């Protein structure tokens, strides 16, 4: 008999999301309850959460969450940061001992801002300056993994079932307006702490159910632009593709969704001339960033969330609304457990992005 983790379950993994359009900050209890309903989609080899609006007192600083394998890697990373950033605050991330979580690395949090004279000399904006530093740490410092580096947000992940990960990180003590969660069932890649979802760069986070059959082509494409995929899982590349398309190429999230889940040529041909030209341009210009294979993803960003299926909808994705709150999950039951009577519930179509942002008055 095969052991847990050795058998391939193609429908495994679970995603869930909660977004408050009015900016109301809620604790992590609801997202923990939602993802726990889908316990059987995981196997204890990865779980995690992304939350936005959780650091209002430090909202103007980059919040780095870093895993360390050793005290040596921590000291080397802190020397690297101290030379390039003003470190406003640093501390261990508070955790509690949880039976389902073991072999934890050192887990530290830093609130930082680029040193002004170095930022000016670099001729970069602060996002590019910080993202380059993050990639350098992950690439060059052995045993150091930056798992989160955005403003007023954070990623909390581990090897374990997601509800155990929530207990370990004391998720109930954080309050945010946006939450995503993931329960992992690795199929092609190992289960390890930094390889759990969500994956993050600056304020972008991605949780993913499915597989990327185009991973090698996508990875080679993003690495041409300075990114490095070193976390041993396909999902990481989605984050870098979206960062490249939105931050570096200036595409909207909707346009980016039409790149990674581009309509078929036959579908494009049936559009009116203006739309046909627009979609054809996106598909031809960014052909290396078309993602093939089954997927449903939730993309968190500062001030919003996007849900997207592959164009054939080969993975489940359900959405719901109740007044100012929007819910997403792999199963309807995971929404009903926290909102029994939504105003609307639906299954987004394949390749059709659902993008939700904060109400204008609270942005």
C-alpha positions in Angstrom: 0.0 0.0 0.0 1.3 3.4 -0.9 1.9 5.9 1.9 0.4 9.3 2.2 2.2 11.7 -0.1 3.2 8.9 -2.5 -0.1 8.5 -4.3 -1.2 11.0 -7.0 -4.6 12.6 -6.5 -5.2 14.9 -9.4 -8.2 16.6 -7.9 -6.4 17.4 -4.6 -5.7 20.8 -3.1 -8.2 23.4 -1.9 -8.4 27.2 -2.1 -10.6 29.6 -0.3 -10.9 33.4 -0.1 -12.8 36.1 1.7 -12.8 39.8 0.7 -14.5 42.7 2.4 -15.2 45.4 -0.1 -16.0 48.0 2.6 -12.5 47.5 4.1 -13.8 45.9 7.3 -11.1 44.0 8.9 -12.0 40.5 10.1 -10.0 37.9 12.1 -8.6 34.8 10.5 -11.2 32.6 12.2 -13.6 32.6 9.2 -11.0 31.6 6.6 -9.7 28.9 8.9 -13.2 27.5 9.3 -13.7 27.6 5.5 -10.5 25.8 4.5 -11.0 23.2 7.2 -14.2 22.0 5.5 -12.0 20.8 2.6 -9.6 18.8 4.9 -9.8 15.7 2.6 -8.4 17.7 -0.3 -5.1 18.1 1.6 -2.7 15.5 3.0 -0.8 17.5 5.6 2.1 18.4 3.3 1.3 22.0 2.9 -1.1 24.8 4.1 -1.0 28.5 4.3 -2.8 31.9 4.4 -2.3 35.4 2.9 -3.8 38.4 4.7 -4.1 42.0 3.7 -4.6 45.0 6.0 -3.0 43.2 9.0 -0.2 45.8 9.7 -1.9 49.2 9.8 0.7 50.6 12.1 3.4 49.7 9.6 1.4 50.1 6.4 4.0 52.3 4.7 6.8 49.7 5.2 7.6 46.5 3.4 6.9 43.5 5.7 9.3 40.7 5.1 8.4 37.2 6.5 11.5 35.0 6.3 12.2 31.3 7.0 15.8 30.5 8.1 17.4 27.0 8.3 20.0 28.2 10.8 21.2 31.1 12.9 24.0 31.6 10.4 21.6 32.2 7.5 19.6 34.7 9.7 22.8 36.6 10.5 23.9 36.7 6.9 20.5 37.9 5.7 20.3 40.6 8.4 23.7 41.9 7.3 22.4 42.0 3.7 19.3 43.9 4.7 21.1 46.3 7.0 23.3 47.5 4.1 20.3 48.2 1.9 17.3 49.1 4.1 16.4 50.9 7.2 15.0 48.2 9.5 12.2 49.8 11.4 11.3 46.7 13.5 12.3 43.1 13.6 11.1 40.1 15.7 10.2 36.5 15.6 6.7 35.8 14.2 4.6 34.7 17.2 3.7 31.0 17.0 2.2 28.4 19.3 3.2 24.8 19.6 0.8 22.7 17.6 0.8 18.9 17.4 0.2 18.9 13.6 3.2 21.1 12.9 6.8 20.0 13.3 10.4 20.8 12.1 9.7 24.5 12.0 12.4 26.8 10.7 13.3 30.0 12.4 10.6 32.4 11.4 11.3 36.2 11.5 9.5 39.4 10.5 11.0 42.7 9.4 9.5 46.0 8.6 11.9 47.8 6.3 12.2 50.7 3.8 15.0 51.3 1.3 17.8 53.5 2.3 17.1 56.8 0.5 20.5 57.4 -1.0 20.9 53.8 -2.2 17.4 53.9 -3.7 18.2 57.2 -5.5 21.5 55.8 -6.8 19.9 52.7 -8.1 17.5 54.7 -10.3 14.8 52.1 -9.4 11.4 52.6 -7.7 11.1 51.1 -4.2 9.1 48.1 -5.5 11.7 47.1 -8.0 14.5 47.8 -5.5 12.8 45.5 -2.9 11.9 42.8 -5.3 15.4 42.5 -6.5 16.7 42.3 -2.9 14.2 39.6 -2.2 15.2 37.5 -5.2 18.9 37.9 -4.3 18.3 36.6 -0.8 16.4 33.6 -2.1 19.0 32.9 -4.7 22.2 33.7 -2.9 21.9 33.1 0.8 21.8 29.5 1.7 19.0 28.5 4.1 17.1 31.8 3.8 13.7 32.1 2.1 11.7 35.3 1.9 8.1 34.1 1.7 6.4 37.5 1.9 7.6 41.1 1.2 4.6 43.3 0.5 3.2 46.3 2.4 0.4 45.9 5.0 0.1 42.2 4.2 1.7 38.8 5.1 2.0 35.2 4.2 1.8 32.4 6.8 2.5 28.9 5.6 4.0 25.6 6.7 4.0 21.9 6.2 0.7 20.7 7.7 -3.0 20.8 7.3 -4.2 24.4 6.9 -6.3 24.4 10.1 -3.1 23.3 12.0 -1.1 26.0 10.2 -3.7 28.6 11.3 -3.3 27.4 14.9 0.4 27.5 14.7 0.6 31.1 13.5 -2.3 32.2 15.8 -4.2 33.5 12.8 -7.2 34.4 14.9 -5.1 37.3 16.4 -4.7 39.0 13.0 -7.4 41.2 11.4 -7.5 41.9 7.6 -9.9 42.9 4.9 -8.8 40.1 2.6 -7.8 36.5 3.3 -6.9 33.6 1.0 -6.1 30.1 2.1 -4.7 26.9 0.6 -4.6 23.2 1.5 -2.0 21.3 -0.5 -1.9 17.9 -1.9 1.5 17.8 -3.8 1.4 15.7 -6.9 4.7 16.4 -8.8 6.7 18.4 -6.2 7.9 17.9 -2.6 6.0 19.2 0.4 8.3 21.6 2.3 7.9 24.8 4.2 8.8 27.4 1.6 7.2 25.4 -1.2 3.7 25.6 0.5 1.2 28.1 -0.9 0.6 31.1 -1.0 3.5 32.3 -3.2 4.2 35.9 -3.0 6.2 38.8 -4.5 5.6 42.3 -3.2 1.9 42.6 -2.6 0.9 39.8 -5.0 0.0 36.4 -3.6 -1.2 33.3 -5.4 -2.9 30.1 -4.2 -3.5 27.4 -6.8 -5.4 24.2 -7.3 -4.2 22.2 -10.3 -1.1 21.7 -12.4 0.9 23.8 -14.8 1.8 21.6 -17.8 3.5 24.6 -19.4 5.8 25.2 -16.4 9.1 24.7 -18.1 8.3 27.2 -20.9 6.8 29.6 -18.4 9.8 29.4 -16.1 12.3 30.0 -18.9 10.3 33.0 -20.0 10.1 34.7 -16.6 13.8 33.9 -15.8 14.7 35.9 -18.9 13.5 39.0 -17.0 15.4 38.5 -13.8 13.1 36.2 -11.8 14.3 33.0 -10.3 12.1 29.9 -9.7 13.8 28.0 -6.9 11.0 26.9 -4.5 10.4 23.5 -6.2 6.8 23.9 -7.3 5.1 25.1 -10.4 2.8 27.6 -8.7 5.6 30.0 -8.0 5.8 30.9 -11.7 2.3 32.3 -11.7 3.2 34.9 -9.2 6.2 36.1 -11.3 4.2 36.1 -14.5 1.6 38.3 -13.0 4.1 40.6 -11.4 5.9 41.0 -14.8 2.6 41.6 -16.7 1.1 44.1 -14.3 4.0 45.9 -12.6 6.6 45.8 -15.4 4.4 45.8 -18.6 1.5 47.9 -17.2 -1.3 45.5 -18.0 -4.4 45.4 -16.0 -5.3 42.3 -14.1 -8.1 41.6 -16.6 -5.6 41.8 -19.4 -3.2 39.6 -17.5 -5.9 37.0 -17.1 -6.5 37.1 -20.8 -2.8 36.3 -21.3 -2.4 33.4 -18.8 -5.9 32.0 -19.7 -6.1 33.3 -23.2 -9.2 32.4 -25.2 -8.8 29.8 -28.0 -8.1 31.2 -31.4 -11.6 30.1 -32.6 -13.1 32.1 -29.7 -11.1 35.1 -30.5 -12.1 34.9 -34.2 -15.8 35.1 -33.3 -15.3 38.5 -31.5 -16.0 41.9 -33.0 -13.0 43.5 -34.8 -11.8 45.7 -31.9 -11.9 42.9 -29.4 -10.4 40.4 -31.9 -7.4 42.7 -32.4 -7.0 43.3 -28.7 -7.0 39.7 -27.7 -4.9 38.7 -30.7 -2.3 41.2 -29.7 -2.2 40.0 -26.1 -1.9 36.3 -27.1 0.9 37.0 -29.7 2.8 39.5 -27.6 2.9 37.4 -24.5 2.6 33.9 -25.9 5.3 32.5 -23.5 3.0 33.4 -20.5 0.0 31.3 -21.6 -0.5 28.8 -18.8 -1.8 25.4 -19.9 -3.1 22.6 -17.7 -5.9 22.6 -15.1 -6.0 25.4 -12.6 -8.1 27.5 -10.4 -6.3 30.4 -8.6 -6.9 33.2 -6.2 -4.7 36.2 -6.7 -4.5 38.6 -3.7 -3.2 42.1 -4.2 -3.3 45.3 -2.1 -6.9 46.5 -2.3 -8.3 43.5 -4.2 -8.6 39.9 -5.2 -8.9 38.0 -8.5 -10.3 34.5 -9.1 -9.6 32.7 -12.3 -10.1 29.2 -13.8 -8.2 27.7 -16.7 -10.1 28.3 -20.0 -11.6 24.8 -20.0 -12.5 25.0 -16.3 -10.8 21.7 -15.3 -10.8 22.7 -11.6 -13.7 23.7 -9.5 -14.2 27.3 -8.4 -17.3 28.7 -6.6 -18.0 32.4 -5.8 -20.6 34.0 -3.6 -21.6 37.5 -2.3 -23.3 38.7 0.8 -23.7 42.4 1.1 -20.1 43.8 1.1 -18.3 40.4 1.4 -17.2 38.2 -1.5 -16.3 34.6 -1.0 -14.4 32.1 -3.2 -13.6 28.4 -2.7 -13.1 25.1 -4.3 -16.4 23.8 -2.9 -19.7 25.5 -2.1 -19.7 23.8 1.3 -16.6 25.9 2.3 -18.6 29.1 1.7 -21.9 27.9 3.3 -20.1 27.0 6.5 -19.3 30.7 7.1 -22.2 32.2 5.2 -25.3 30.1 5.1 -27.5 32.4 3.0 -25.4 34.4 0.4 -27.2 36.9 -1.7 -25.7 35.3 -4.8 -23.7 32.2 -5.5 -22.3 31.1 -8.9 -19.5 29.2 -10.6 -17.2 31.5 -12.7 -16.8 30.4 -16.3 -13.5 29.1 -17.5 -11.0 31.8 -18.4 -13.3 34.5 -17.1 -11.7 36.5 -14.3 -13.7 37.7 -11.3 -11.9 40.8 -10.0 -13.1 42.5 -6.8 -11.6 45.7 -5.3 -12.2 47.9 -2.2 -15.1 50.3 -2.5 -13.9 53.7 -3.8 -14.5 55.5 -0.5 -12.1 53.2 1.4 -9.3 52.8 -1.1 
